C-alpha cells in the first residue's frame, strides 16, 4: 500500500416537527467547520511510520458544502427530517481511483449511515480499493462497518503494523491498540488545505475576541469513572509527558492556532503541578481555550473547601489591551448530570458544594458556561420538576455576574455504554441518526418517547427561552 485517502465525512442535520407546532426544531448544533484532528494524526502516523502518501479530503468543512434532504421519519405525531451537510458524493470520483485505500474515522453513531454511504460509493466505483475505519463508534460496533464493506475495523488507534501484516483476503477487526501518546504531539497541519476555515468548536460560535482557527487536542486519554452513559467509562488513564505537552502547544502556536478545544475525557485527573505548568505555558503563548467535554466538578473541592487556586488556574482570562484578543478560558461545559439520585454517580458532590464551585467559577468572568443534565430512561414528571428547580438555583447564582452568559441543556440518554441492550423504537442499523443526545429513540419506563421529548423541550423553554428560540436555526446561543 503506497497511498491512502483520508475522508472527513459529511455530518447530519436533524430537525423535528410536532403536529401541534408550526416550526421545525433543529436538534443540536450542526458542526460544519470543526477541525478533523484525528485524521491529521492518522495521516502523520502513516507517513512517519509507513512512508505512505496521504491526503485528507474534507467533505464537511468546505465553502461548497450543501444541505441535502435525504430522509423523513415519523414517530407518532412527530416527523424527523434529515439533511446531509457536506460535499456531494460525486467529489469522490476524482480521488478514489488514485489511491490504494480510503480511511474514515467515525466517533458518532448518528453519522454512521453517511459513513456506510461513502463505503458503498467507493466500492461501487473502485471495487479494488481497500477501506479502513476507526473511531469511537467503530470500537463499539465494528461488525456493522465490516458488513458495510470495510476491510479493517480498528478498535483503538491506528496500528501501522496491522496494515503491514494485513493479507486483505477477508474483513478483519484490529484489536484495541494505543499508539504511543508522546508521538502524537506534532500533527502535520499541512495536511489540511486551509486551516483558516476551522472556526467551529462543538458548542456554537466562539465569543468576540476569541481567534480562529480552533485547534482540538488532548493531553490525557481515558477515564476510570463509572458513568453508565459514557463510552470512555473505566478506561486506562494516561497523560502526555509534560515536556511533550509543551512542545505540542508550541507546535500549534507556530501554525497560527491560538484557540484550544480540550478533548480530554477527564482533564482534572491530572496532578496539580502538571496543570500549573501547562496552563502557565498556554497563557505565555496567549492561547484561549474551552472545556467542551465537561470538568468533574467534584475535583474543585479540596479538603471540604472550594479549591479557588485550581479554579483560577483554569478559568482566569483577560483581553489583550493591544489586540483585543481573548486570553485564557472562554467557555466550559459543567456536567451537572442529575438533580435526582446523585449517589448513583460517585464523582458527584452534594448540590450545595456544586453550586459553591459554580459561584467561584463565575467570579473570573468567563464569557460562557454550558450546563448539562442527562435524562435517565426512568425519568418521570418529578425528574423534570427537579431539573427545573435545580437549574433555577444555578440561574440565581449566574444573575450575580453580568459578564457570564449561560446555556442550560437537557440531554436524552443515548443507548450506548451500559445501555446498548435497551429496546429502541428503531434499530441502530435502520435509523442511526436517532442515536443522539437530543432525541429519545426509546420509550422510557414511565413516559413514552414523545412524552420525554415534549417534556424536555417545555422544560428548556421555561428555564432558558433564548436557547429554545435558537433551536429554530440550529446554532444554540448563550444568554
C-alpha positions as CSV (number, residue, x, y, z in Angstrom):
1,X,0.0,0.0,0.0
2,X,1.5,3.3,-1.1
3,X,-1.3,5.8,-0.8
4,X,-4.4,6.4,1.4
5,X,-7.1,9.0,1.1
6,X,-8.5,10.0,4.5
7,X,-12.1,11.3,4.3
8,X,-13.7,13.7,6.7
9,X,-17.3,12.7,6.0
10,X,-20.4,15.0,5.9
11,X,-22.5,15.3,9.0
12,X,-26.2,15.1,9.8
13,X,-28.6,18.0,10.4
14,X,-31.6,16.6,12.3
15,X,-34.8,18.6,12.7
16,X,-38.1,17.6,14.1
17,X,-41.7,18.9,13.9
18,X,-44.6,18.0,16.2
19,X,-48.0,18.1,14.6
20,X,-49.1,20.7,17.2
21,X,-46.2,23.0,16.3
22,X,-45.7,25.2,13.2
23,X,-41.9,25.3,13.2
24,X,-39.2,22.7,12.9
25,X,-36.8,22.5,15.9
26,X,-33.2,21.7,15.0
27,X,-31.7,19.2,17.4
28,X,-28.2,20.2,18.3
29,X,-25.6,22.4,16.6
30,X,-24.6,21.4,13.1
31,X,-20.8,21.3,13.2
32,X,-19.6,22.3,9.7
33,X,-16.2,23.8,10.3
34,X,-14.6,21.6,13.1
35,X,-11.0,20.6,12.5
36,X,-10.7,16.8,11.7
37,X,-7.7,16.4,14.1
38,X,-8.0,12.6,14.3
39,X,-7.4,12.3,10.6
40,X,-4.5,14.7,10.8
41,X,-2.9,12.5,13.4
42,X,-3.6,9.3,11.4
43,X,-2.0,11.0,8.3
44,X,1.1,11.9,10.3
45,X,1.4,8.3,11.6
46,X,1.0,6.7,8.2
47,X,3.6,8.9,6.6
48,X,6.1,8.8,9.5
49,X,5.8,5.0,10.2
50,X,5.0,3.5,6.8
51,X,6.1,6.1,4.3
52,X,2.6,6.1,2.9
53,X,1.4,9.0,0.8
54,X,-1.7,10.5,2.5
55,X,-4.3,13.2,1.5
56,X,-7.2,14.5,3.6
57,X,-10.4,15.2,1.7
58,X,-12.7,17.3,3.9
59,X,-16.2,16.8,2.7
60,X,-17.8,18.6,5.6
61,X,-15.8,21.8,6.2
62,X,-16.0,23.2,2.6
63,X,-17.2,26.5,1.3
64,X,-19.2,24.4,-1.3
65,X,-20.9,22.2,1.3
66,X,-24.6,21.6,0.7
67,X,-27.6,20.5,2.7
68,X,-29.4,17.7,1.1
69,X,-32.7,16.4,2.5
70,X,-32.4,12.7,2.3
71,X,-34.9,11.2,4.6
72,X,-38.1,11.7,6.7
73,X,-39.0,9.5,9.6
74,X,-42.3,9.6,11.5
75,X,-42.8,8.9,15.2
76,X,-46.5,9.1,16.1
77,X,-47.2,12.9,15.9
78,X,-43.6,13.8,15.3
79,X,-41.7,13.9,11.9
80,X,-37.9,14.0,11.8
81,X,-36.2,15.5,8.7
82,X,-32.6,14.5,8.0
83,X,-30.2,16.5,5.9
84,X,-26.7,15.5,4.8
85,X,-24.4,18.5,5.3
86,X,-21.2,18.4,3.1
87,X,-20.0,17.9,-0.4
88,X,-21.8,15.6,-2.8
89,X,-20.6,12.0,-3.2
90,X,-19.5,12.7,-6.7
91,X,-16.5,14.6,-5.4
92,X,-15.0,11.2,-4.5
93,X,-14.9,10.2,-8.2
94,X,-11.9,12.4,-8.8
95,X,-10.0,10.8,-5.9
96,X,-10.7,7.1,-5.2
97,X,-9.1,5.8,-8.5
98,X,-5.8,7.5,-7.5
99,X,-5.4,5.8,-4.1
100,X,-4.9,2.3,-2.8
101,X,-7.2,2.8,0.2
102,X,-9.6,5.1,1.9
103,X,-9.7,5.7,5.6
104,X,-12.6,7.1,7.7
105,X,-12.9,7.9,11.4
106,X,-16.3,8.0,13.0
107,X,-16.9,8.9,16.6
108,X,-20.7,9.5,16.5
109,X,-23.3,6.7,15.9
110,X,-25.7,9.2,14.3
111,X,-23.3,9.8,11.4
112,X,-22.7,6.1,10.7
113,X,-25.3,6.0,7.9
114,X,-23.3,8.6,6.0
115,X,-20.1,6.6,6.5
116,X,-21.9,3.5,5.1
117,X,-23.0,5.5,2.1
118,X,-19.4,6.6,1.4
119,X,-18.1,3.0,1.8
120,X,-20.7,1.7,-0.7
121,X,-19.9,4.5,-3.1
122,X,-16.2,3.8,-3.0
123,X,-16.8,0.1,-3.5
124,X,-19.1,0.7,-6.4
125,X,-16.7,2.9,-8.3
126,X,-13.4,1.2,-7.4
127,X,-14.0,-2.4,-6.3
128,X,-10.3,-2.9,-5.7
129,X,-9.9,-0.1,-3.2
130,X,-9.3,-1.0,0.5
131,X,-11.3,0.6,3.3
132,X,-10.0,1.3,6.8
133,X,-12.3,2.6,9.6
134,X,-11.8,3.7,13.1
135,X,-13.2,5.9,15.8
136,X,-15.4,5.5,18.9
137,X,-18.5,4.1,17.1
138,X,-16.3,1.6,15.2
139,X,-14.9,0.5,18.5
140,X,-18.4,-0.1,19.9
141,X,-19.8,-2.0,16.8
142,X,-17.1,-3.0,14.4
143,X,-19.1,-5.7,12.7
144,X,-21.5,-3.1,11.3
145,X,-18.7,-1.4,9.4
146,X,-17.3,-4.7,8.2
147,X,-20.8,-5.6,6.8
148,X,-20.8,-2.2,5.1
149,X,-17.7,-3.1,3.2
150,X,-14.8,-2.1,5.3
151,X,-11.6,-4.3,5.2
152,X,-10.1,-3.3,8.6
153,X,-12.0,-2.0,11.6
154,X,-9.7,-0.6,14.3
155,X,-10.9,-0.9,17.9
156,X,-8.3,1.6,19.1
157,X,-5.8,3.9,17.5
158,X,-4.4,3.3,14.0
159,X,-2.0,0.4,14.2
160,X,0.6,0.6,11.4
161,X,1.8,-3.0,12.0
162,X,-1.7,-4.3,11.4
163,X,-1.7,-2.6,8.0
164,X,1.7,-4.0,7.1
165,X,0.6,-7.5,8.1
166,X,-2.9,-7.5,6.6
167,X,-3.5,-10.1,3.9
168,X,-6.7,-8.4,2.8
169,X,-8.3,-11.8,2.0
170,X,-11.2,-11.1,4.3
171,X,-12.5,-8.3,6.5
172,X,-10.8,-8.2,9.9
173,X,-11.2,-6.5,13.3
174,X,-8.0,-5.0,14.6
175,X,-7.9,-5.3,18.3
176,X,-7.5,-2.3,20.6
177,X,-4.2,-0.6,20.4
178,X,-2.9,2.7,21.8
179,X,-0.4,4.5,19.7
180,X,2.4,6.0,22.0
181,X,0.8,9.2,23.2
182,X,4.2,11.0,23.3
183,X,4.4,10.5,19.5
184,X,1.1,12.3,18.8
185,X,2.1,15.8,19.8
186,X,3.1,17.1,16.4
187,X,0.3,16.5,13.9
188,X,1.1,17.6,10.4
189,X,-1.3,20.5,9.9
190,X,0.0,20.9,6.3
191,X,-2.3,18.0,5.5
192,X,-5.2,20.4,5.8
193,X,-5.6,22.6,2.7
194,X,-6.8,25.7,4.6
195,X,-6.5,26.0,8.4
196,X,-8.5,29.2,8.4
197,X,-11.8,27.6,7.7
198,X,-11.9,25.7,11.0
199,X,-13.8,28.3,13.0
200,X,-16.2,26.0,14.9
201,X,-16.0,24.5,18.4
202,X,-18.6,21.9,19.4
203,X,-20.7,24.4,21.3
204,X,-21.6,27.2,18.9
205,X,-19.7,30.2,17.6
206,X,-16.8,31.4,19.7
207,X,-17.3,34.7,21.6
208,X,-16.0,38.0,20.4
209,X,-12.2,38.3,20.7
210,X,-11.5,34.6,20.5
211,X,-9.3,33.9,17.5
212,X,-9.7,31.1,15.0
213,X,-8.9,28.5,13.8
214,X,-10.0,26.4,16.7
215,X,-7.5,23.6,17.3
216,X,-8.6,20.3,19.0
217,X,-6.2,18.4,21.2
218,X,-6.0,16.2,24.3
219,X,-3.3,15.9,27.0
220,X,-4.8,12.8,28.5
221,X,-6.6,9.6,27.4
222,X,-9.2,7.5,29.3
223,X,-11.3,7.9,32.4
224,X,-11.6,5.5,35.3
225,X,-15.0,6.9,36.3
226,X,-18.1,4.7,36.2
227,X,-20.8,6.8,34.5
228,X,-23.0,4.3,32.8
229,X,-23.9,6.5,29.7
230,X,-20.3,7.1,28.7
231,X,-18.2,5.1,26.2
232,X,-15.0,6.1,28.0
233,X,-16.0,4.7,31.3
234,X,-13.4,2.7,33.3
235,X,-10.7,3.1,30.7
236,X,-7.0,3.4,31.4
237,X,-6.0,7.0,32.2
238,X,-2.7,8.2,30.9
239,X,-1.1,11.7,30.3
240,X,1.1,13.1,27.7
241,X,4.5,13.7,29.3
242,X,4.6,17.4,30.2
243,X,7.6,18.2,28.0
244,X,5.8,16.7,25.0
245,X,2.6,18.6,26.0
246,X,4.6,21.9,26.0
247,X,6.1,21.0,22.6
248,X,2.7,20.3,21.2
249,X,1.3,23.7,22.3
250,X,4.3,25.4,20.7
251,X,3.7,23.4,17.6
252,X,0.1,24.5,17.5
253,X,1.0,28.1,18.1
254,X,3.6,28.1,15.3
255,X,0.9,27.0,12.9
256,X,-1.3,30.0,13.8
257,X,-3.6,28.1,16.2
258,X,-4.3,30.3,19.2
259,X,-7.5,28.7,20.5
260,X,-7.6,25.2,22.0
261,X,-10.5,22.9,22.4
262,X,-9.7,20.4,25.2
263,X,-10.8,16.9,24.1
264,X,-9.8,15.1,27.3
265,X,-12.3,12.8,28.9
266,X,-11.3,13.9,32.4
267,X,-8.7,16.6,32.4
268,X,-8.8,17.2,36.2
269,X,-7.4,13.8,36.9
270,X,-4.0,15.3,36.1
271,X,-1.8,16.3,39.0
272,X,-1.7,19.9,40.1
273,X,2.0,20.6,39.1
274,X,1.2,19.4,35.5
275,X,-1.9,21.6,35.3
276,X,0.0,24.6,36.6
277,X,2.9,24.2,34.1
278,X,0.6,23.5,31.2
279,X,-1.8,26.5,31.7
280,X,1.1,28.9,32.5
281,X,2.6,27.9,29.2
282,X,-0.7,28.4,27.4
283,X,-1.0,31.9,28.8
284,X,2.6,32.7,27.9
285,X,1.7,31.7,24.3
286,X,-1.5,33.8,24.5
287,X,-4.0,30.9,24.0
288,X,-7.7,31.0,24.5
289,X,-9.4,27.7,25.5
290,X,-12.6,25.9,26.3
291,X,-13.5,22.6,28.0
292,X,-16.4,21.2,25.9
293,X,-16.3,17.6,27.4
294,X,-17.1,18.7,30.9
295,X,-15.0,19.1,34.0
296,X,-15.5,16.9,37.0
297,X,-16.9,19.5,39.4
298,X,-16.1,17.4,42.5
299,X,-12.4,17.8,41.7
300,X,-12.8,21.5,42.6
301,X,-13.5,20.5,46.2
302,X,-10.3,20.1,48.3
303,X,-10.4,19.1,52.0
304,X,-14.0,20.1,52.1
305,X,-13.4,23.6,50.7
306,X,-13.7,25.1,47.2
307,X,-10.3,25.0,45.5
308,X,-10.1,28.6,44.5
309,X,-6.5,28.2,43.3
310,X,-7.4,25.5,40.8
311,X,-10.4,27.4,39.6
312,X,-8.3,30.4,39.0
313,X,-5.7,28.4,37.0
314,X,-8.4,27.1,34.7
315,X,-10.8,30.0,34.3
316,X,-9.0,33.3,34.8
317,X,-8.9,35.3,31.5
318,X,-8.4,38.7,30.1
319,X,-8.4,40.8,26.9
320,X,-5.1,41.8,25.4
321,X,-5.1,45.6,25.6
322,X,-3.3,46.0,22.3
323,X,-5.0,43.4,20.1
324,X,-8.3,42.8,21.9
325,X,-7.6,39.1,21.7
326,X,-9.1,36.9,24.4
327,X,-6.5,35.1,26.5
328,X,-7.5,32.2,28.9
329,X,-10.7,30.3,29.3
330,X,-13.7,31.5,27.3
331,X,-16.2,28.6,27.7
332,X,-16.8,25.5,29.8
333,X,-19.3,22.7,30.0
334,X,-20.3,21.9,33.5
335,X,-21.8,18.4,33.7
336,X,-24.5,18.6,36.4
337,X,-25.6,15.1,35.3
338,X,-28.7,14.9,37.6
339,X,-30.6,16.5,40.4
340,X,-32.1,13.2,41.5
341,X,-30.3,10.1,42.8
342,X,-26.9,11.8,42.7
343,X,-25.5,9.0,44.8
344,X,-25.7,6.8,41.6
345,X,-22.6,8.6,40.4
346,X,-19.7,8.5,42.9
347,X,-18.0,11.5,41.3
348,X,-20.9,13.9,42.1
349,X,-20.8,16.1,45.1
350,X,-23.8,17.4,47.0
351,X,-25.7,20.2,45.2
352,X,-24.7,22.9,47.7
353,X,-21.0,22.1,47.1
354,X,-21.5,22.0,43.3
355,X,-23.2,25.4,43.4
356,X,-20.4,26.8,45.6
357,X,-17.9,25.8,42.8
358,X,-20.1,27.4,40.1
359,X,-20.3,30.6,42.2
360,X,-16.5,30.7,42.4
361,X,-16.0,30.0,38.7
362,X,-18.1,33.0,37.6
363,X,-16.0,35.4,39.7
364,X,-13.5,35.0,36.9
365,X,-16.0,36.5,34.3
366,X,-15.7,33.5,32.0
367,X,-17.7,34.6,28.9
368,X,-19.8,31.4,28.5
369,X,-20.9,28.3,30.6
370,X,-23.0,25.4,29.4
371,X,-24.7,23.2,31.9
372,X,-25.9,19.7,31.2
373,X,-28.3,17.2,32.7
374,X,-28.8,13.6,31.4
375,X,-32.3,12.2,31.4
376,X,-32.4,8.6,32.7
377,X,-34.7,6.1,31.0
378,X,-36.9,6.0,34.1
379,X,-37.5,9.8,34.1
380,X,-40.9,10.9,35.1
381,X,-42.6,14.3,35.8
382,X,-40.8,14.7,39.1
383,X,-37.5,14.4,37.2
384,X,-38.3,17.4,35.1
385,X,-39.5,19.3,38.1
386,X,-36.2,18.6,39.9
387,X,-34.3,19.8,36.8
388,X,-36.4,23.0,36.7
389,X,-35.9,23.8,40.3
390,X,-32.2,22.8,40.3
391,X,-31.4,25.0,37.3
392,X,-33.4,27.9,38.9
393,X,-30.9,27.9,41.7
394,X,-28.0,27.9,39.4
395,X,-29.6,30.8,37.4
396,X,-29.8,32.8,40.7
397,X,-26.0,32.4,41.1
398,X,-25.4,33.5,37.5
399,X,-27.5,36.5,37.9
400,X,-24.9,37.8,40.3
401,X,-22.5,38.2,37.4
402,X,-23.3,40.3,34.3
403,X,-20.3,39.1,32.3
404,X,-21.0,35.3,32.1
405,X,-23.6,34.1,29.6
406,X,-25.1,30.7,30.1
407,X,-27.0,27.8,28.4
408,X,-28.9,25.2,30.2
409,X,-29.0,21.8,28.4
410,X,-31.0,18.6,29.0
411,X,-29.8,15.6,27.1
412,X,-31.7,12.4,26.3
413,X,-29.7,9.2,27.1
414,X,-28.1,7.6,24.0
415,X,-28.4,3.8,24.1
416,X,-24.6,3.3,24.3
417,X,-22.2,2.1,27.0
418,X,-24.2,0.0,29.6
419,X,-27.5,0.9,27.9
420,X,-26.8,-0.8,24.5
421,X,-29.3,-3.6,25.3
422,X,-32.2,-1.1,25.6
423,X,-35.2,-1.8,23.4
424,X,-35.5,1.0,20.9
425,X,-38.2,2.2,18.5
426,X,-35.9,1.7,15.6
427,X,-32.8,-0.4,15.3
428,X,-29.4,1.4,15.2
429,X,-28.7,0.0,11.7
430,X,-32.1,1.2,10.4
431,X,-32.0,4.7,12.0
432,X,-28.6,5.6,13.4
433,X,-29.4,9.3,13.2
434,X,-31.7,8.7,16.2
435,X,-28.7,7.9,18.4
436,X,-28.1,11.4,19.5
437,X,-28.4,13.4,22.8
438,X,-31.3,15.4,21.6
439,X,-33.9,12.8,20.7
440,X,-35.1,9.7,22.6
441,X,-35.1,6.7,20.4
442,X,-36.8,4.6,23.1
443,X,-39.9,4.6,25.3
444,X,-39.0,5.3,28.9
445,X,-40.1,3.3,31.9
446,X,-42.8,5.9,32.8
447,X,-43.0,8.1,29.7
448,X,-43.2,7.4,26.0
449,X,-40.5,8.8,23.7
450,X,-42.9,11.5,22.6
451,X,-43.6,12.5,26.2
452,X,-39.9,12.5,27.1
453,X,-39.2,14.7,24.2
454,X,-42.0,17.2,24.7
455,X,-41.2,17.4,28.5
456,X,-37.6,18.2,27.7
457,X,-38.5,20.9,25.2
458,X,-41.0,22.5,27.5
459,X,-38.6,22.5,30.4
460,X,-35.9,24.2,28.3
461,X,-38.5,26.7,27.2
462,X,-39.2,27.6,30.9
463,X,-35.5,27.6,32.0
464,X,-33.8,29.0,29.0
465,X,-36.1,30.7,26.5
466,X,-33.1,32.0,24.5
467,X,-31.8,28.5,24.0
468,X,-35.2,27.3,23.0
469,X,-35.5,30.1,20.4
470,X,-32.1,29.3,19.0
471,X,-33.1,25.8,18.3
472,X,-35.0,27.1,15.3
473,X,-31.8,27.8,13.4
474,X,-29.5,25.1,15.0
475,X,-26.9,27.5,16.4
476,X,-27.5,27.2,20.1
477,X,-27.0,30.6,21.8
478,X,-25.9,31.8,25.2
479,X,-27.8,34.4,27.1
